[in-house]
Amino acid sequence: MSNLPDDPEGAEERERMLRSMLEGFFGDRTDEVLAQMRAQGIDPAALAGMPGAGTPDPATMQHVLAQVQRLLSASGDGPVNTDVAHDIARQVAVAEGDPSLTGGQAKAATDALGVAELWLDAVTDLPPAGGPAHAWSRSEWVEATLPAWNRLVAPVATSVADALATVLRDQLPEDLGDGEALGMPGLPGLPAGALGGGMLDPAQMMRRLGSAVFGMQIGQAAGTLSREVFGATDVGVPLLTEPATVLLPSNVAAFADGLDAPLEEVRHFLALREAAHARLFTHVPWLAAHLHGLVEQYARGITIDLDVLEQQVRDIDPSDPEALRGALTGGVFGLQHTPEQEATLLRLETALALVEGWVTEVAATAALPHLPHTYPLREMIRRRRAAGGPAEHTFATLVGLELRPRRSRDATALFAHVLAEGGPQARDAVWDHPDLLPGTADLDDPAGYFTRRQEQADEQSDVDAALAQILDAADRSGTDTSEGTENGDSPSS
């Protein structure tokens, strides 16, 4: 509760001022920010009762300081404020409703996942993932997957926060930090030590603000995704730490609404895709680390053009959050793509396409004998994945890449060709080792896949033969030297 006097008109004016300030940070997500504050016990009217709207009494000042400290200090030392991300994700997840699942909904989902395993057993040698089958609400999906999103965005969040702190340090007055009161951005006049621990380093303040903003962005993306996904594997990157298969009955039903296929058929088709993903991520032991490693390698390679960033903040007051908006949200960091990053991005896009292509081919093969609408459903999912959604675009803004399989159609054609020419064993053998993964040439020309693999095998055989000759010659030379020594001959010097 606010300690401000009961002044409805004044409270309304303070609310407008606060909204204006927050719009500088968060744009069209301002309503969600205000909801986040209220969820944390922060009274927006009290928070807005700062200089410019009348000076609050000392009790109100202490109340506001405590609220500010709570908002910025919780998990604020990391690159992403995970508390903010969690709260926003939960709020966004339930914004359009997230009723508890009925027993019938949960049973239908888990039964479909069980049937999917039986159908997949007939078309692939990769065994079931072995984990439990879950029917989750959107909130449960957020709780289970949010840690993975925080890890994925952490490298770029660190880079951006450090760069922003470096630039703003040069923009701050020289006498800041020598004992003078340090104003908090957006809340001028806060006394030194108001957030605890004495003077707050300006660079640390920028990092905390960046951490809070990235937490908001990740929460927004994860919460929106929870309303779009059908399971735990839709984005093509493993999000769970333990093997499991998941369906979100509410999202499955919303997707099926309006389609020609009945809900039960749609549910079985999506269960097949979820179970196929889970098998791949579980029984190809290097795949999850490979995908996460490529994402992190790309993100850590991001360089921020300090000249571009400095130009953005050169003429602004660091205590003005509206002026800092460009420096705290995506799209203005001057992200530079190095040649190494371009190569990593190509490898990541190819790997994501291969995962999607394998799952699409295997799930369709398993579904055909049972589901009449297999081909229309497959095409519907392909188009949906290719177009992406608001959450994927938000993530693309945050880390500079899109987790979309751009060449999924080509990858599906490749796996269909491998299946036709070599059978299920050859199709699944593609995942035996990361060095054996098909590349862009294979996606460009699926028909030439086996020819190229044979050429590679022949080349490797030639290398192995040459290496064997070298080792054999070395062994013979060592034997001759040893025999000469045993006969009393001195080795030549």
Protein Blocks (a to p, Z undefined) as FASTA:
>chain_A
ZZbdcdfklmmmmmmmmmmmmmmmnommlmmmmmmmmmnopafklmmmcghiapadfklm
mmmmmmmmmmmmgoplbmbdfklmmmmmmmmmmmnopadddfklmmmmmmmmmmmmmmmm
mmccbdcehiacddddfklmmmmmmmmmmmmmmmmmmmmmmmmmmmmmmmpcfkgoilpa
cddehiahiaehklggijadfklmmmmmmmmmmmmmmmmmmmmmmmmmmblmlnopafbf
bdcddddfklmmmmmnopabdfklmmmmmmmmmmmmmmmmmmmmklmmmmmmmmmmmmmm
pccdfklmmmmmmmpcfklmklmmmmmpghilopacdfklmmmmmmmmmmmmmmmmmmmm
mmmmmmmmmmmklmmmmmmmmmmmmnopfklmmmmmmnopacddfklmmmmmmmmmmmmm
nojmlmmmmmmpmklpccfklmmmmmlmmmmmmmmmmmmmmmmmmmmmmmmmmmmmmmmm
mmmmmnopacdZZ
